[in-house]
Amino acid sequence: MTKKDINRIRVVLAEKNISNKWLAENMQRSPTTVSRWCSNEMQPSLETLVEIANQLNVDVRDLLNPTK
């Protein structure tokens, strides 16, 4: 089975010119955890995804890749 990119966290961070480190510090999470979210190695919980959206000032739907 191929790895599927589920979230767009990395893309949104790049669009807003924000670093993984900034997000990790503001969410009080380890930089490794944020890096794993950005690389789709690990997915944040729905509650965490909402928190990420709040930190980035975007709609939570902007952080998800559409599926069919």
PDB file of N, H, CA, C and O in Angstrom:
ATOM      1  N   MET A   1       0.855  -1.181   0.000  1.00  0.00           N
ATOM      2  CA  MET A   1       0.000   0.000   0.000  1.00  0.00           C
ATOM      3  C   MET A   1       0.896   1.238   0.000  1.00  0.00           C
ATOM      4  O   MET A   1       1.901   1.284   0.709  1.00  0.00           O
ATOM      5  N   THR A   2       0.532   2.223  -0.786  1.00  0.00           N
ATOM      6  H   THR A   2      -0.285   2.185  -1.363  1.00  0.00           H
ATOM      7  CA  THR A   2       1.317   3.449  -0.870  1.00  0.00           C
ATOM      8  C   THR A   2       0.917   4.422   0.223  1.00  0.00           C
ATOM      9  O   THR A   2      -0.217   4.433   0.701  1.00  0.00           O
ATOM     10  N   LYS A   3       1.885   5.232   0.598  1.00  0.00           N
ATOM     11  H   LYS A   3       2.806   5.222   0.209  1.00  0.00           H
ATOM     12  CA  LYS A   3       1.628   6.260   1.616  1.00  0.00           C
ATOM     13  C   LYS A   3       0.770   7.353   0.996  1.00  0.00           C
ATOM     14  O   LYS A   3       1.043   7.804  -0.117  1.00  0.00           O
ATOM     15  N   LYS A   4      -0.253   7.773   1.702  1.00  0.00           N
ATOM     16  H   LYS A   4      -0.475   7.407   2.605  1.00  0.00           H
ATOM     17  CA  LYS A   4      -1.175   8.780   1.206  1.00  0.00           C
ATOM     18  C   LYS A   4      -0.993  10.067   2.000  1.00  0.00           C
ATOM     19  O   LYS A   4      -1.016  10.059   3.231  1.00  0.00           O
ATOM     20  N   ASP A   5      -0.812  11.166   1.286  1.00  0.00           N
ATOM     21  H   ASP A   5      -0.794  11.172   0.286  1.00  0.00           H
ATOM     22  CA  ASP A   5      -0.731  12.461   1.960  1.00  0.00           C
ATOM     23  C   ASP A   5      -2.135  12.877   2.371  1.00  0.00           C
ATOM     24  O   ASP A   5      -2.985  13.162   1.528  1.00  0.00           O
ATOM     25  N   ILE A   6      -2.360  12.907   3.660  1.00  0.00           N
ATOM     26  H   ILE A   6      -1.669  12.676   4.345  1.00  0.00           H
ATOM     27  CA  ILE A   6      -3.694  13.205   4.174  1.00  0.00           C
ATOM     28  C   ILE A   6      -3.839  14.679   4.526  1.00  0.00           C
ATOM     29  O   ILE A   6      -4.874  15.290   4.259  1.00  0.00           O
ATOM     30  N   ASN A   7      -2.806  15.243   5.121  1.00  0.00           N
ATOM     31  H   ASN A   7      -1.965  14.748   5.338  1.00  0.00           H
ATOM     32  CA  ASN A   7      -2.930  16.643   5.534  1.00  0.00           C
ATOM     33  C   ASN A   7      -2.047  17.554   4.683  1.00  0.00           C
ATOM     34  O   ASN A   7      -1.125  17.104   4.002  1.00  0.00           O
ATOM     35  N   ARG A   8      -2.356  18.834   4.744  1.00  0.00           N
ATOM     36  H   ARG A   8      -3.105  19.199   5.297  1.00  0.00           H
ATOM     37  CA  ARG A   8      -1.637  19.857   3.991  1.00  0.00           C
ATOM     38  C   ARG A   8      -0.888  20.806   4.925  1.00  0.00           C
ATOM     39  O   ARG A   8      -0.641  21.953   4.555  1.00  0.00           O
ATOM     40  N   ILE A   9      -0.528  20.365   6.100  1.00  0.00           N
ATOM     41  H   ILE A   9      -0.728  19.432   6.401  1.00  0.00           H
ATOM     42  CA  ILE A   9       0.107  21.249   7.079  1.00  0.00           C
ATOM     43  C   ILE A   9       1.368  21.873   6.500  1.00  0.00           C
ATOM     44  O   ILE A   9       1.571  23.082   6.614  1.00  0.00           O
ATOM     45  N   ARG A  10       2.211  21.064   5.882  1.00  0.00           N
ATOM     46  H   ARG A  10       2.046  20.082   5.788  1.00  0.00           H
ATOM     47  CA  ARG A  10       3.464  21.575   5.313  1.00  0.00           C
ATOM     48  C   ARG A  10       3.184  22.667   4.278  1.00  0.00           C
ATOM     49  O   ARG A  10       3.863  23.694   4.262  1.00  0.00           O
ATOM     50  N   VAL A  11       2.197  22.450   3.423  1.00  0.00           N
ATOM     51  H   VAL A  11       1.646  21.615   3.436  1.00  0.00           H
ATOM     52  CA  VAL A  11       1.861  23.423   2.373  1.00  0.00           C
ATOM     53  C   VAL A  11       1.396  24.736   2.987  1.00  0.00           C
ATOM     54  O   VAL A  11       1.832  25.809   2.570  1.00  0.00           O
ATOM     55  N   VAL A  12       0.515  24.654   3.972  1.00  0.00           N
ATOM     56  H   VAL A  12       0.161  23.782   4.311  1.00  0.00           H
ATOM     57  CA  VAL A  12      -0.011  25.868   4.607  1.00  0.00           C
ATOM     58  C   VAL A  12       1.100  26.610   5.349  1.00  0.00           C
ATOM     59  O   VAL A  12       1.156  27.839   5.305  1.00  0.00           O
ATOM     60  N   LEU A  13       1.970  25.888   6.019  1.00  0.00           N
ATOM     61  H   LEU A  13       1.925  24.890   6.055  1.00  0.00           H
ATOM     62  CA  LEU A  13       3.106  26.537   6.687  1.00  0.00           C
ATOM     63  C   LEU A  13       3.964  27.288   5.668  1.00  0.00           C
ATOM     64  O   LEU A  13       4.375  28.422   5.916  1.00  0.00           O
ATOM     65  N   ALA A  14       4.229  26.667   4.538  1.00  0.00           N
ATOM     66  H   ALA A  14       3.895  25.746   4.336  1.00  0.00           H
ATOM     67  CA  ALA A  14       5.044  27.309   3.494  1.00  0.00           C
ATOM     68  C   ALA A  14       4.339  28.533   2.925  1.00  0.00           C
ATOM     69  O   ALA A  14       4.963  29.571   2.708  1.00  0.00           O
ATOM     70  N   GLU A  15       3.042  28.409   2.686  1.00  0.00           N
ATOM     71  H   GLU A  15       2.535  27.566   2.862  1.00  0.00           H
ATOM     72  CA  GLU A  15       2.274  29.545   2.148  1.00  0.00           C
ATOM     73  C   GLU A  15       2.312  30.741   3.095  1.00  0.00           C
ATOM     74  O   GLU A  15       2.336  31.890   2.655  1.00  0.00           O
ATOM     75  N   LYS A  16       2.316  30.463   4.391  1.00  0.00           N
ATOM     76  H   LYS A  16       2.297  29.529   4.748  1.00  0.00           H
ATOM     77  CA  LYS A  16       2.309  31.528   5.390  1.00  0.00           C
ATOM     78  C   LYS A  16       3.720  31.905   5.860  1.00  0.00           C
ATOM     79  O   LYS A  16       3.895  32.775   6.714  1.00  0.00           O
ATOM     80  N   ASN A  17       4.725  31.226   5.279  1.00  0.00           N
ATOM     81  H   ASN A  17       4.583  30.519   4.585  1.00  0.00           H
ATOM     82  CA  ASN A  17       6.122  31.483   5.628  1.00  0.00           C
ATOM     83  C   ASN A  17       6.362  31.296   7.135  1.00  0.00           C
ATOM     84  O   ASN A  17       7.004  32.118   7.788  1.00  0.00           O
ATOM     85  N   ILE A  18       5.826  30.190   7.659  1.00  0.00           N
ATOM     86  H   ILE A  18       5.304  29.522   7.129  1.00  0.00           H
ATOM     87  CA  ILE A  18       5.947  29.851   9.079  1.00  0.00           C
ATOM     88  C   ILE A  18       6.735  28.551   9.183  1.00  0.00           C
ATOM     89  O   ILE A  18       6.542  27.641   8.377  1.00  0.00           O
ATOM     90  N   SER A  19       7.607  28.462  10.155  1.00  0.00           N
ATOM     91  H   SER A  19       7.764  29.202  10.810  1.00  0.00           H
ATOM     92  CA  SER A  19       8.439  27.263  10.312  1.00  0.00           C
ATOM     93  C   SER A  19       7.755  26.213  11.188  1.00  0.00           C
ATOM     94  O   SER A  19       6.862  26.511  11.982  1.00  0.00           O
ATOM     95  N   ASN A  20       8.207  24.981  11.011  1.00  0.00           N
ATOM     96  H   ASN A  20       8.932  24.739  10.366  1.00  0.00           H
ATOM     97  CA  ASN A  20       7.748  23.898  11.885  1.00  0.00           C
ATOM     98  C   ASN A  20       8.074  24.223  13.335  1.00  0.00           C
ATOM     99  O   ASN A  20       7.282  23.956  14.238  1.00  0.00           O
ATOM    100  N   LYS A  21       9.257  24.806  13.544  1.00  0.00           N
ATOM    101  H   LYS A  21       9.900  25.023  12.810  1.00  0.00           H
ATOM    102  CA  LYS A  21       9.704  25.140  14.897  1.00  0.00           C
ATOM    103  C   LYS A  21       8.741  26.122  15.558  1.00  0.00           C
ATOM    104  O   LYS A  21       8.407  25.968  16.733  1.00  0.00           O
ATOM    105  N   TRP A  22       8.292  27.135  14.807  1.00  0.00           N
ATOM    106  H   TRP A  22       8.563  27.260  13.853  1.00  0.00           H
ATOM    107  CA  TRP A  22       7.340  28.110  15.345  1.00  0.00           C
ATOM    108  C   TRP A  22       6.053  27.414  15.781  1.00  0.00           C
ATOM    109  O   TRP A  22       5.532  27.664  16.868  1.00  0.00           O
ATOM    110  N   LEU A  23       5.546  26.528  14.904  1.00  0.00           N
ATOM    111  H   LEU A  23       5.969  26.325  14.021  1.00  0.00           H
ATOM    112  CA  LEU A  23       4.311  25.816  15.236  1.00  0.00           C
ATOM    113  C   LEU A  23       4.510  24.941  16.466  1.00  0.00           C
ATOM    114  O   LEU A  23       3.651  24.901  17.347  1.00  0.00           O
ATOM    115  N   ALA A  24       5.631  24.244  16.532  1.00  0.00           N
ATOM    116  H   ALA A  24       6.330  24.276  15.816  1.00  0.00           H
ATOM    117  CA  ALA A  24       5.913  23.384  17.682  1.00  0.00           C
ATOM    118  C   ALA A  24       5.953  24.198  18.979  1.00  0.00           C
ATOM    119  O   ALA A  24       5.374  23.796  19.989  1.00  0.00           O
ATOM    120  N   GLU A  25       6.633  25.333  18.944  1.00  0.00           N
ATOM    121  H   GLU A  25       7.103  25.660  18.124  1.00  0.00           H
ATOM    122  CA  GLU A  25       6.735  26.173  20.138  1.00  0.00           C
ATOM    123  C   GLU A  25       5.375  26.719  20.559  1.00  0.00           C
ATOM    124  O   GLU A  25       5.053  26.731  21.747  1.00  0.00           O
ATOM    125  N   ASN A  26       4.575  27.172  19.593  1.00  0.00           N
ATOM    126  H   ASN A  26       4.837  27.163  18.628  1.00  0.00           H
ATOM    127  CA  ASN A  26       3.272  27.754  19.914  1.00  0.00           C
ATOM    128  C   ASN A  26       2.254  26.728  20.367  1.00  0.00           C
ATOM    129  O   ASN A  26       1.302  27.063  21.071  1.00  0.00           O
ATOM    130  N   MET A  27       2.447  25.479  19.966  1.00  0.00           N
ATOM    131  H   MET A  27       3.220  25.207  19.393  1.00  0.00           H
ATOM    132  CA  MET A  27       1.519  24.424  20.383  1.00  0.00           C
ATOM    133  C   MET A  27       2.065  23.617  21.544  1.00  0.00           C
ATOM    134  O   MET A  27       1.408  22.695  22.028  1.00  0.00           O
ATOM    135  N   GLN A  28       3.278  23.964  21.999  1.00  0.00           N
ATOM    136  H   GLN A  28       3.811  24.713  21.606  1.00  0.00           H
ATOM    137  CA  GLN A  28       3.941  23.254  23.082  1.00  0.00           C
ATOM    138  C   GLN A  28       4.059  21.761  22.757  1.00  0.00           C
ATOM    139  O   GLN A  28       3.747  20.895  23.574  1.00  0.00           O
ATOM    140  N   ARG A  29       4.521  21.500  21.536  1.00  0.00           N
ATOM    141  H   ARG A  29       4.774  22.204  20.872  1.00  0.00           H
ATOM    142  CA  ARG A  29       4.769  20.136  21.058  1.00  0.00           C
ATOM    143  C   ARG A  29       6.232  20.040  20.644  1.00  0.00           C
ATOM    144  O   ARG A  29       6.897  21.055  20.436  1.00  0.00           O
ATOM    145  N   SER A  30       6.717  18.836  20.529  1.00  0.00           N
ATOM    146  H   SER A  30       6.177  18.011  20.698  1.00  0.00           H
ATOM    147  CA  SER A  30       8.108  18.676  20.112  1.00  0.00           C
ATOM    148  C   SER A  30       8.230  18.950  18.609  1.00  0.00           C
ATOM    149  O   SER A  30       7.310  18.656  17.847  1.00  0.00           O
ATOM    150  N   PRO A  31       9.352  19.507  18.192  1.00  0.00           N
ATOM    151  CA  PRO A  31       9.578  19.733  16.762  1.00  0.00           C
ATOM    152  C   PRO A  31       9.511  18.432  15.954  1.00  0.00           C
ATOM    153  O   PRO A  31       9.117  18.443  14.788  1.00  0.00           O
ATOM    154  N   THR A  32       9.893  17.323  16.571  1.00  0.00           N
ATOM    155  H   THR A  32      10.213  17.314  17.519  1.00  0.00           H
ATOM    156  CA  THR A  32       9.826  16.028  15.892  1.00  0.00           C
ATOM    157  C   THR A  32       8.387  15.661  15.567  1.00  0.00           C
ATOM    158  O   THR A  32       8.104  15.163  14.477  1.00  0.00           O
ATOM    159  N   THR A  33       7.473  15.902  16.504  1.00  0.00           N
ATOM    160  H   THR A  33       7.702  16.306  17.389  1.00  0.00           H
ATOM    161  CA  THR A  33       6.062  15.609  16.277  1.00  0.00           C
ATOM    162  C   THR A  33       5.525  16.437  15.121  1.00  0.00           C
ATOM    163  O   THR A  33       4.858  15.905  14.234  1.00  0.00           O
ATOM    164  N   VAL A  34       5.809  17.727  15.123  1.00  0.00           N
ATOM    165  H   VAL A  34       6.352  18.159  15.844  1.00  0.00           H
ATOM    166  CA  VAL A  34       5.331  18.603  14.055  1.00  0.00           C
ATOM    167  C   VAL A  34       5.929  18.172  12.716  1.00  0.00           C
ATOM    168  O   VAL A  34       5.239  18.168  11.697  1.00  0.00           O
ATOM    169  N   SER A  35       7.189  17.816  12.721  1.00  0.00           N
ATOM    170  H   SER A  35       7.750  17.819  13.549  1.00  0.00           H
ATOM    171  CA  SER A  35       7.835  17.341  11.499  1.00  0.00           C
ATOM    172  C   SER A  35       7.151  16.090  10.960  1.00  0.00           C
ATOM    173  O   SER A  35       6.965  15.953   9.751  1.00  0.00           O
ATOM    174  N   ARG A  36       6.786  15.197  11.835  1.00  0.00           N
ATOM    175  H   ARG A  36       6.937  15.308  12.818  1.00  0.00           H
ATOM    176  CA  ARG A  36       6.100  13.961  11.419  1.00  0.00           C
ATOM    177  C   ARG A  36       4.708  14.264  10.873  1.00  0.00           C
ATOM    178  O   ARG A  36       4.252  13.595   9.946  1.00  0.00           O
ATOM    179  N   TRP A  37       4.027  15.264  11.437  1.00  0.00           N
ATOM    180  H   TRP A  37       4.397  15.807  12.191  1.00  0.00           H
ATOM    181  CA  TRP A  37       2.737  15.678  10.863  1.00  0.00           C
ATOM    182  C   TRP A  37       2.946  16.225   9.454  1.00  0.00           C
ATOM    183  O   TRP A  37       2.203  15.892   8.530  1.00  0.00           O
ATOM    184  N   CYS A  38       3.969  17.070   9.302  1.00  0.00           N
ATOM    185  H   CYS A  38       4.572  17.340  10.052  1.00  0.00           H
ATOM    186  CA  CYS A  38       4.220  17.727   8.019  1.00  0.00           C
ATOM    187  C   CYS A  38       4.629  16.748   6.931  1.00  0.00           C
ATOM    188  O   CYS A  38       4.355  16.974   5.753  1.00  0.00           O
ATOM    189  N   SER A  39       5.274  15.675   7.316  1.00  0.00           N
ATOM    190  H   SER A  39       5.496  15.491   8.274  1.00  0.00           H
ATOM    191  CA  SER A  39       5.713  14.689   6.330  1.00  0.00           C
ATOM    192  C   SER A  39       4.689  13.560   6.159  1.00  0.00           C
ATOM    193  O   SER A  39       4.930  12.606   5.419  1.00  0.00           O
ATOM    194  N   ASN A  40       3.556  13.673   6.840  1.00  0.00           N
ATOM    195  H   ASN A  40       3.360  14.448   7.441  1.00  0.00           H
ATOM    196  CA  ASN A  40       2.488  12.671   6.802  1.00  0.00           C
ATOM    197  C   ASN A  40       2.933  11.309   7.317  1.00  0.00           C
ATOM    198  O   ASN A  40       2.342  10.287   6.967  1.00  0.00           O
ATOM    199  N   GLU A  41       3.971  11.290   8.144  1.00  0.00           N
ATOM    200  H   GLU A  41       4.452  12.120   8.428  1.00  0.00           H
ATOM    201  CA  GLU A  41       4.375  10.042   8.800  1.00  0.00           C
ATOM    202  C   GLU A  41       3.407   9.718   9.933  1.00  0.00           C
ATOM    203  O   GLU A  41       3.232   8.560  10.311  1.00  0.00           O
ATOM    204  N   MET A  42       2.789  10.757  10.460  1.00  0.00           N
ATOM    205  H   MET A  42       2.932  11.698  10.153  1.00  0.00           H
ATOM    206  CA  MET A  42       1.874  10.634  11.587  1.00  0.00           C
ATOM    207  C   MET A  42       0.773  11.672  11.381  1.00  0.00           C
ATOM    208  O   MET A  42       1.032  12.763  10.873  1.00  0.00           O
ATOM    209  N   GLN A  43      -0.442  11.335  11.772  1.00  0.00           N
ATOM    210  H   GLN A  43      -0.652  10.449  12.184  1.00  0.00           H
ATOM    211  CA  GLN A  43      -1.545  12.276  11.618  1.00  0.00           C
ATOM    212  C   GLN A  43      -1.978  12.806  12.984  1.00  0.00           C
ATOM    213  O   GLN A  43      -2.099  12.042  13.942  1.00  0.00           O
ATOM    214  N   PRO A  44      -2.213  14.121  13.070  1.00  0.00           N
ATOM    215  CA  PRO A  44      -2.715  14.668  14.335  1.00  0.00           C
ATOM    216  C   PRO A  44      -4.170  14.266  14.537  1.00  0.00           C
ATOM    217  O   PRO A  44      -4.889  13.987  13.578  1.00  0.00           O
ATOM    218  N   SER A  45      -4.585  14.243  15.780  1.00  0.00           N
ATOM    219  H   SER A  45      -4.001  14.470  16.559  1.00  0.00           H
ATOM    220  CA  SER A  45      -5.998  13.977  16.077  1.00  0.00           C
ATOM    221  C   SER A  45      -6.838  15.124  15.540  1.00  0.00           C
ATOM    222  O   SER A  45      -6.306  16.184  15.208  1.00  0.00           O
ATOM    223  N   LEU A  46      -8.120  14.923  15.455  1.00  0.00           N
ATOM    224  H   LEU A  46      -8.552  14.062  15.725  1.00  0.00           H
ATOM    225  CA  LEU A  46      -9.021  15.970  14.973  1.00  0.00           C
ATOM    226  C   LEU A  46      -8.936  17.202  15.864  1.00  0.00           C
ATOM    227  O   LEU A  46      -8.932  18.328  15.367  1.00  0.00           O
ATOM    228  N   GLU A  47      -8.868  16.998  17.178  1.00  0.00           N
ATOM    229  H   GLU A  47      -8.872  16.083  17.582  1.00  0.00           H
ATOM    230  CA  GLU A  47      -8.760  18.120  18.106  1.00  0.00           C
ATOM    231  C   GLU A  47      -7.470  18.895  17.868  1.00  0.00           C
ATOM    232  O   GLU A  47      -7.461  20.125  17.898  1.00  0.00           O
ATOM    233  N   THR A  48      -6.385  18.169  17.632  1.00  0.00           N
ATOM    234  H   THR A  48      -6.393  17.169  17.608  1.00  0.00           H
ATOM    235  CA  THR A  48      -5.098  18.815  17.377  1.00  0.00           C
ATOM    236  C   THR A  48      -5.128  19.548  16.041  1.00  0.00           C
ATOM    237  O   THR A  48      -4.564  20.635  15.916  1.00  0.00           O
ATOM    238  N   LEU A  49      -5.776  18.964  15.051  1.00  0.00           N
ATOM    239  H   LEU A  49      -6.233  18.081  15.152  1.00  0.00           H
ATOM    240  CA  LEU A  49      -5.888  19.611  13.743  1.00  0.00           C
ATOM    241  C   LEU A  49      -6.633  20.944  13.862  1.00  0.00           C
ATOM    242  O   LEU A  49      -6.275  21.919  13.203  1.00  0.00           O
ATOM    243  N   VAL A  50      -7.658  20.979  14.697  1.00  0.00           N
ATOM    244  H   VAL A  50      -7.949  20.187  15.232  1.00  0.00           H
ATOM    245  CA  VAL A  50      -8.385  22.232  14.941  1.00  0.00           C
ATOM    246  C   VAL A  50      -7.463  23.244  15.626  1.00  0.00           C
ATOM    247  O   VAL A  50      -7.487  24.430  15.297  1.00  0.00           O
ATOM    248  N   GLU A  51      -6.660  22.780  16.568  1.00  0.00           N
ATOM    249  H   GLU A  51      -6.640  21.816  16.835  1.00  0.00           H
ATOM    250  CA  GLU A  51      -5.706  23.659  17.250  1.00  0.00           C
ATOM    251  C   GLU A  51      -4.658  24.206  16.266  1.00  0.00           C
ATOM    252  O   GLU A  51      -4.293  25.379  16.332  1.00  0.00           O
ATOM    253  N   ILE A  52      -4.185  23.356  15.366  1.00  0.00           N
ATOM    254  H   ILE A  52      -4.482  22.402  15.313  1.00  0.00           H
ATOM    255  CA  ILE A  52      -3.235  23.794  14.344  1.00  0.00           C
ATOM    256  C   ILE A  52      -3.872  24.861  13.460  1.00  0.00           C
ATOM    257  O   ILE A  52      -3.250  25.881  13.164  1.00  0.00           O
ATOM    258  N   ALA A  53      -5.107  24.624  13.041  1.00  0.00           N
ATOM    259  H   ALA A  53      -5.612  23.795  13.281  1.00  0.00           H
ATOM    260  CA  ALA A  53      -5.825  25.599  12.203  1.00  0.00           C
ATOM    261  C   ALA A  53      -5.952  26.931  12.931  1.00  0.00           C
ATOM    262  O   ALA A  53      -5.774  27.985  12.322  1.00  0.00           O
ATOM    263  N   ASN A  54      -6.255  26.898  14.214  1.00  0.00           N
ATOM    264  H   ASN A  54      -6.399  26.041  14.710  1.00  0.00           H
ATOM    265  CA  ASN A  54      -6.358  28.132  14.993  1.00  0.00           C
ATOM    266  C   ASN A  54      -5.026  28.861  15.056  1.00  0.00           C
ATOM    267  O   ASN A  54      -4.974  30.081  14.905  1.00  0.00           O
ATOM    268  N   GLN A  55      -3.947  28.114  15.278  1.00  0.00           N
ATOM    269  H   GLN A  55      -3.989  27.122  15.401  1.00  0.00           H
ATOM    270  CA  GLN A  55      -2.618  28.729  15.336  1.00  0.00           C
ATOM    271  C   GLN A  55      -2.249  29.383  14.002  1.00  0.00           C
ATOM    272  O   GLN A  55      -1.620  30.441  13.971  1.00  0.00           O
ATOM    273  N   LEU A  56      -2.650  28.737  12.899  1.00  0.00           N
ATOM    274  H   LEU A  56      -3.161  27.877  12.925  1.00  0.00           H
ATOM    275  CA  LEU A  56      -2.303  29.237  11.567  1.00  0.00           C
ATOM    276  C   LEU A  56      -3.342  30.204  11.005  1.00  0.00           C
ATOM    277  O   LEU A  56      -3.170  30.759   9.920  1.00  0.00           O
ATOM    278  N   ASN A  57      -4.422  30.394  11.764  1.00  0.00           N
ATOM    279  H   ASN A  57      -4.561  29.942  12.645  1.00  0.00           H
ATOM    280  CA  ASN A  57      -5.494  31.300  11.352  1.00  0.00           C
ATOM    281  C   ASN A  57      -6.085  30.900   9.993  1.00  0.00           C
ATOM    282  O   ASN A  57      -6.251  31.730   9.099  1.00  0.00           O
ATOM    283  N   VAL A  58      -6.399  29.592   9.865  1.00  0.00           N
ATOM    284  H   VAL A  58      -6.264  28.917  10.592  1.00  0.00           H
ATOM    285  CA  VAL A  58      -7.033  29.069   8.664  1.00  0.00           C
ATOM    286  C   VAL A  58      -8.205  28.181   9.078  1.00  0.00           C
ATOM    287  O   VAL A  58      -8.313  27.761  10.230  1.00  0.00           O
ATOM    288  N   ASP A  59      -9.071  27.911   8.117  1.00  0.00           N
ATOM    289  H   ASP A  59      -8.984  28.253   7.181  1.00  0.00           H
ATOM    290  CA  ASP A  59     -10.158  26.964   8.335  1.00  0.00           C
ATOM    291  C   ASP A  59      -9.551  25.568   8.400  1.00  0.00           C
ATOM    292  O   ASP A  59      -8.635  25.262   7.636  1.00  0.00           O
ATOM    293  N   VAL A  60     -10.037  24.727   9.285  1.00  0.00           N
ATOM    294  H   VAL A  60     -10.781  24.976   9.905  1.00  0.00           H
ATOM    295  CA  VAL A  60      -9.485  23.382   9.432  1.00  0.00           C
ATOM    296  C   VAL A  60      -9.550  22.622   8.109  1.00  0.00           C
ATOM    297  O   VAL A  60      -8.692  21.779   7.849  1.00  0.00           O
ATOM    298  N   ARG A  61     -10.537  22.898   7.276  1.00  0.00           N
ATOM    299  H   ARG A  61     -11.233  23.583   7.488  1.00  0.00           H
ATOM    300  CA  ARG A  61     -10.645  22.220   5.978  1.00  0.00           C
ATOM    301  C   ARG A  61      -9.473  22.554   5.062  1.00  0.00           C
ATOM    302  O   ARG A  61      -9.158  21.780   4.159  1.00  0.00           O
ATOM    303  N   ASP A  62      -8.825  23.695   5.281  1.00  0.00           N
ATOM    304  H   ASP A  62      -9.081  24.324   6.015  1.00  0.00           H
ATOM    305  CA  ASP A  62      -7.652  24.053   4.481  1.00  0.00           C
ATOM    306  C   ASP A  62      -6.458  23.158   4.776  1.00  0.00           C
ATOM    307  O   ASP A  62      -5.501  23.123   4.003  1.00  0.00           O
ATOM    308  N   LEU A  63      -6.508  22.434   5.889  1.00  0.00           N
ATOM    309  H   LEU A  63      -7.286  22.462   6.517  1.00  0.00           H
ATOM    310  CA  LEU A  63      -5.398  21.561   6.271  1.00  0.00           C
ATOM    311  C   LEU A  63      -5.554  20.127   5.784  1.00  0.00           C
ATOM    312  O   LEU A  63      -4.669  19.296   5.988  1.00  0.00           O
ATOM    313  N   LEU A  64      -6.677  19.841   5.142  1.00  0.00           N
ATOM    314  H   LEU A  64      -7.396  20.516   4.977  1.00  0.00           H
ATOM    315  CA  LEU A  64      -6.942  18.473   4.697  1.00  0.00           C
ATOM    316  C   LEU A  64      -6.956  18.380   3.185  1.00  0.00           C
ATOM    317  O   LEU A  64      -7.489  19.257   2.504  1.00  0.00           O
ATOM    318  N   ASN A  65      -6.363  17.305   2.657  1.00  0.00           N
ATOM    319  H   ASN A  65      -5.930  16.593   3.210  1.00  0.00           H
ATOM    320  CA  ASN A  65      -6.449  17.044   1.236  1.00  0.00           C
ATOM    321  C   ASN A  65      -7.825  16.479   0.936  1.00  0.00           C
ATOM    322  O   ASN A  65      -8.305  15.615   1.668  1.00  0.00           O
ATOM    323  N   PRO A  66      -8.467  16.945  -0.119  1.00  0.00           N
ATOM    324  CA  PRO A  66      -9.784  16.398  -0.454  1.00  0.00           C
ATOM    325  C   PRO A  66      -9.669  14.935  -0.879  1.00  0.00           C
ATOM    326  O   PRO A  66      -8.685  14.530  -1.498  1.00  0.00           O
ATOM    327  N   THR A  67     -10.668  14.167  -0.545  1.00  0.00           N
ATOM    328  H   THR A  67     -11.468  14.496  -0.042  1.00  0.00           H
ATOM    329  CA  THR A  67     -10.717  12.758  -0.955  1.00  0.00           C
ATOM    330  C   THR A  67     -11.981  12.521  -1.766  1.00  0.00           C
ATOM    331  O   THR A  67     -12.961  13.258  -1.654  1.00  0.00           O
ATOM    332  N   LYS A  68     -11.938  11.504  -2.562  1.00  0.00           N
ATOM    333  H   LYS A  68     -11.142  10.906  -2.653  1.00  0.00           H
ATOM    334  CA  LYS A  68     -13.121  11.171  -3.379  1.00  0.00           C
ATOM    335  C   LYS A  68     -13.906  10.087  -2.737  1.00  0.00           C
ATOM    336  O   LYS A  68     -14.934   9.670  -3.270  1.00  0.00           O
TER     337      LYS A  68
END
